[in-house]
């Protein structure tokens, strides 16, 4: 449960078996689903103008947070995309009366629950937003001198009649949801056995449903003690750095829709309530200050932001006169201002997104998280791969971890308990196991200095704080330092020179040294 739902595990297993395991195939599913997210705008076209529909698609395609985290094998883009698609399909079913949209929404909502447990937060926000919409209806009834009780009764009767007409389809949609849920959460290989032996099915169903809920409660319910104010300020910083344009347009669009014309439109009000509630909720339920949490605020706010974008487009009142001289004089100030704002705001958003995701993806900033290295370590990984290949027929491990942080009692590390609370397992080594496994490297770990004296392992990995202990014991190794993991852990890689064909190209790989207390800044790379 600590690594969220099983969607990526099951789907990527098929991807890996079909196309092989690589950085590309690992991230492909998230990238594709994130790339398809703008299509959900089309499902809401009955409730938005053409300009607003296009603006919504652009917001979902160009927002820096969505673009950046569509490049990670994380669940957040998935749950956000599936939940928004489910909501859009449900709205489309209501607008058109076509049952197929209800089933598509149930399928998408089921998939949302297989990706991450905060799908429950989406459901809670929807219920709250519906309550606020109902409150608005009752307030308007009072203004029109109608009894709130009478209006509430009328609405209840109308809803009851509508649900009665859809009873069978609603039941079918619930079945679709649970089929998806059980298919992903059912234990393996028991699930396969139950499909051929129905007597096993009750136990499998219980473990997939009640059992999964129980594990969720044990892991996530009860809170994670932290300062709400600190998390909230951090989240505001993330929105400022990765969704400033979208957030600003959302405020403008929400207020304009609410207080002008015949507003508020239910769709715009609903998504505004949904996004606002998410901004309040996530600082309370998050266990770490994670920038990806704000994805769940950005996605619903994209709808009122699209209204704000539509306002800018509506200001483009270009004259129909084809005479260039009269045309140039007739362009009004509003059109010029709209063009300037569109260019500046869209350019700012695109520049931020492209810069964060492609140009400077590892430069510290409000979007970056250090589950990845702080700098490109492809050269070092290539040298380690070569060292492992050269060590194929040699005795001993290919990679030796040193120190308490990376130590595991057994290799491969024994499976941790589901809370991941105890030290000494491979997750503390992430993301290195992914690459070492791909290389076919044999790994070992130790906490004893004496083991280093006689090691012939071509690669030694340790935290930078151990540099003074490790470096003197490794003759003929060169060291390069990177910062890894969400805690920005300085980690040193020692690679034996004779396993990589002589002098190493360290200039490109060396990015940050350990702290001055460990290695002087002038000794970024040390030859021993």
Number of C-alpha atoms within 10 A of each C-alpha: 18 14 13 17 23 18 20 22 12 12 13 20 14 12 17 13 9 10 11 14 15 13 12 12 17 20 17 18 20 23 23 13 15 23 16 14 22 21 17 21 24 16 20 22 16 13 16 22 14 13 17 26 26 19 25 30 20 18 27 28 19 23 25 30 30 30 24 25 23 24 20 19 19 18 24 25 29 28 27 26 29 27 26 23 25 25 23 23 25 21 20 23 19 14 14 10 12 11 16 15 22 25 23 20 26 27 24 24 27 26 24 31 25 25 25 22 20 21 22 12 17 24 15 15 21 18 14 16 22 17 13 15 19 15 14 15 15 19 15 14 17 14 10 9 9 13 14 17 12 12 16 16 12 12 14 12 12 12 12 12 12 12 13 12 11 15 12 11 16 17 11 14 22 15 15 19 22 16 13 19 22 20 13 24 22 22 16 10 8 14 21 14 14 16 12 10 11 10 11 15 18 11 15 23 18 13 17 20 15 11 16 18 14 12 15 16 12 13 15 17 11 9 11 12 10 15 10 16 11 11 20 18 13 17 24 18 17 24 24 15 18 28 27 19 20 30 21 15 25 27 17 19 25 26 19 17 20 16 10 9 9 8 14 18 15 17 17 27 24 26 23 25 22 26 27 17 19 23 20 14 16 22 25 17 19 18 14 12 18 19 21 21 20 24 25 26 26 27 25 25 30 30 33 31 28 31 28 27 30 22 18 22 18 14 16 17 15 14 13 8 11 9 8 9 9 11 13 13 9 14 14 14 12 15 17 15 14 19 16 13 15 15 12 13 17 19 13 14 23 17 15 23 25 17 15 23 21 13 12 15 20 18 14 12 14 19 24 23 22 16 16 20 20 22 18 16 17 11 15 22 17 13 20 27 22 16 25 25 17 16 19 14 8 11 9 16 21 25 24 24 23 22 18 15 16 23 23 21 12 14 13 13 16 12 11 14 9 13 13 16 9 9 14 19 21 21 16 16 18 15 15 17 16 13 16 18 11 11 17 13 20 18 21 22 23 17 15 11 12 10 13 20 13 9 15 18 26 25 26 27 24 24 23 24 18 16 18 12 13 21 19 12 17 22 12 13 21 21 26 24 24 23 23 22 20 15 10 15 18 20 24 25 22 29 25 26 20 14 20 19 12 9 10 16 11 16 10 11 19 19 17 17 23 24 12 10 11 15 17 11 13 9 13 17 21 14 15 14
